[in-house]
Amino acid sequence: MLKKLIPALALLALPALAADCPDALKFVKRKLNSEQTVNLCQAYQGKTLLIVNTASYCGFTPQFHGLEALYSQYKDKGLVVLGFPSDDFNQEADDEKTTADICFTKYQVKFPMFEKLHVKGDEADPLYRILAREAGGQSPKWNFYKYLVGKDGKVIELFSSRTKPDSEELRTAIEKAL
């Protein structure tokens, strides 16, 4: 019973934070393959974020290695990589256990991964609607689009799937944001 109340209780905390919290962080999201939820504002406000829509069966899936390397290198300086699996491009596993195994076992991901959600179109999750709006109306065109969000909670820049996590362009933007 308590496990079912925890997400509802977390939502009750949001109105108190609404005035201080940037729009992109006014959400409670469930961790991947878990019942545990995270209040994004409480957990990540004031941090530099790299928010990425991921997929388990995509040609860009090996970017998990590079994203983990970025997270490992910059987490002590305030960077958090947040992964959101999506099947909007038909390359995500049907069940979360498989997605979690790919992320956590195959790619050894330590950065936070969350529930599968829609990232584009009419069904886009409100988080991704805000990210797209703040990025000049640009929603992800494919898996592994990367939104760099500043400490103020605003989108700084959007990077396409083709931008590798170890690219000079992305690293320079992260270092500037930190």
C-alpha positions as CSV (number, residue, x, y, z in Angstrom):
1,M,0.0,0.0,0.0
2,L,2.8,2.5,0.9
3,K,4.6,1.8,-2.4
4,K,1.5,2.9,-4.3
5,L,1.2,6.1,-2.2
6,I,4.8,7.2,-2.7
7,P,4.3,8.5,-6.3
8,A,1.1,10.3,-5.2
9,L,2.9,11.9,-2.2
10,A,5.8,13.0,-4.5
11,L,3.3,14.8,-6.7
12,L,1.9,16.6,-3.7
13,A,5.4,18.1,-3.1
14,L,5.4,19.7,-6.6
15,P,3.1,22.7,-5.9
16,A,5.4,23.9,-3.1
17,L,8.3,23.8,-5.5
18,A,6.5,25.2,-8.5
19,A,7.5,28.8,-8.0
20,D,11.2,28.0,-7.7
21,C,11.5,25.1,-10.0
22,P,12.2,25.5,-13.8
23,D,9.5,24.1,-16.0
24,A,11.6,21.3,-17.4
25,L,12.1,19.9,-13.9
26,K,8.5,20.1,-12.6
27,F,8.0,16.3,-13.0
28,V,8.1,13.1,-11.0
29,K,9.5,10.3,-13.1
30,R,9.8,6.6,-12.4
31,K,13.2,5.0,-12.5
32,L,13.7,2.3,-15.2
33,N,12.4,-1.1,-14.2
34,S,11.5,0.1,-10.7
35,E,8.6,1.4,-8.7
36,Q,10.9,4.2,-7.2
37,T,10.2,7.7,-8.4
38,V,12.3,10.8,-8.6
39,N,11.2,14.3,-8.2
40,L,13.3,15.9,-10.9
41,C,13.3,19.3,-9.3
42,Q,14.4,18.0,-5.9
43,A,17.1,15.8,-7.4
44,Y,18.5,17.9,-10.2
45,Q,17.7,21.6,-9.7
46,G,20.9,23.7,-10.0
47,K,22.7,20.9,-12.0
48,T,23.8,20.9,-15.6
49,L,21.8,18.2,-17.3
50,L,22.2,16.2,-20.5
51,I,18.8,14.7,-21.3
52,V,18.9,11.9,-23.9
53,N,16.2,9.8,-25.5
54,T,17.6,6.4,-25.8
55,A,16.8,3.1,-27.5
56,S,18.1,-0.4,-27.0
57,Y,18.2,-1.6,-30.6
58,C,19.5,1.4,-32.5
59,G,22.7,2.0,-34.5
60,F,23.4,4.8,-31.9
61,T,22.9,2.5,-28.9
62,P,26.7,2.1,-28.4
63,Q,26.6,5.8,-27.4
64,F,25.7,4.6,-24.0
65,H,29.5,4.0,-23.5
66,G,30.3,7.6,-24.3
67,L,27.4,9.0,-22.3
68,E,28.6,7.0,-19.3
69,A,32.1,8.3,-19.8
70,L,30.8,11.9,-19.8
71,Y,28.8,11.3,-16.7
72,S,31.8,9.7,-14.9
73,Q,34.1,12.5,-16.0
74,Y,31.9,15.4,-15.1
75,K,29.5,14.2,-12.4
76,D,31.6,15.7,-9.6
77,K,31.5,19.0,-11.4
78,G,27.7,19.0,-11.5
79,L,26.7,17.2,-14.7
80,V,24.0,14.6,-14.6
81,V,23.0,12.6,-17.7
82,L,19.4,11.6,-17.7
83,G,18.3,8.8,-20.0
84,F,14.7,8.3,-21.2
85,P,14.1,5.2,-23.3
86,S,11.6,5.8,-26.1
87,D,10.0,3.5,-28.7
88,D,8.9,6.4,-30.9
89,F,11.4,5.2,-33.6
90,N,10.5,1.5,-33.1
91,Q,13.9,0.5,-31.7
92,E,13.1,0.0,-28.0
93,A,12.5,-3.3,-26.2
94,D,8.8,-4.1,-25.4
95,D,9.5,-4.6,-21.7
96,E,11.5,-2.6,-19.2
97,K,13.4,-5.5,-17.8
98,T,15.0,-6.1,-21.2
99,T,15.7,-2.3,-21.5
100,A,17.2,-2.3,-18.0
101,D,19.4,-5.3,-18.8
102,I,20.8,-3.7,-21.9
103,C,21.4,-0.4,-20.1
104,F,22.8,-1.6,-16.8
105,T,24.3,-4.9,-17.7
106,K,25.5,-4.7,-21.3
107,Y,26.5,-1.0,-21.3
108,Q,27.2,-0.6,-17.5
109,V,25.2,2.6,-17.3
110,K,25.4,4.3,-13.9
111,F,23.6,7.5,-14.8
112,P,19.9,7.8,-14.1
113,M,17.6,6.0,-16.5
114,F,13.9,6.5,-16.4
115,E,10.6,5.0,-17.6
116,K,9.9,4.7,-21.3
117,L,8.1,7.7,-22.7
118,H,7.1,9.4,-25.9
119,V,9.5,12.2,-27.1
120,K,7.7,13.5,-30.2
121,G,4.4,14.2,-31.7
122,D,1.0,14.5,-30.1
123,E,1.8,11.9,-27.5
124,A,5.1,13.5,-26.4
125,D,5.6,13.5,-22.7
126,P,5.2,17.0,-21.1
127,L,9.0,17.0,-20.3
128,Y,9.8,16.6,-23.9
129,R,7.3,19.1,-25.0
130,I,9.0,21.7,-22.8
131,L,12.5,20.7,-24.0
132,A,11.3,21.0,-27.7
133,R,9.7,24.3,-27.0
134,E,12.9,25.7,-25.4
135,A,15.0,24.3,-28.2
136,G,13.1,26.4,-30.8
137,G,10.4,23.8,-31.5
138,Q,12.9,21.0,-32.2
139,S,11.8,17.6,-30.9
140,P,14.1,14.6,-31.4
141,K,14.3,13.4,-35.0
142,W,15.8,10.1,-33.9
143,N,17.2,8.2,-30.9
144,F,20.0,9.7,-28.8
145,Y,19.1,13.4,-29.3
146,K,20.8,15.3,-26.5
147,Y,19.4,18.4,-24.8
148,L,22.0,20.3,-22.8
149,V,20.1,22.0,-19.9
150,G,21.8,24.7,-17.9
151,K,21.9,25.1,-14.1
152,D,18.9,27.5,-14.5
153,G,16.8,24.7,-16.0
154,K,16.8,26.2,-19.5
155,V,17.8,24.4,-22.7
156,I,21.2,25.6,-23.8
157,E,21.6,23.6,-26.9
158,L,20.3,20.5,-28.8
159,F,22.7,17.9,-30.3
160,S,21.6,15.4,-32.9
161,S,22.1,11.6,-32.7
162,R,25.1,12.0,-34.9
163,T,26.9,14.1,-32.3
164,K,28.9,11.6,-30.4
165,P,29.3,12.0,-26.6
166,D,33.0,12.4,-26.9
167,S,32.8,15.1,-29.6
168,E,34.7,18.3,-29.0
169,E,31.5,20.3,-29.7
170,L,29.5,18.6,-27.0
171,R,32.3,18.5,-24.4
172,T,33.0,22.2,-25.0
173,A,29.3,23.1,-24.4
174,I,29.2,21.0,-21.3
175,E,32.4,22.5,-19.8
176,K,31.0,26.0,-20.6
177,A,27.7,25.1,-18.9
178,L,29.4,23.8,-15.8
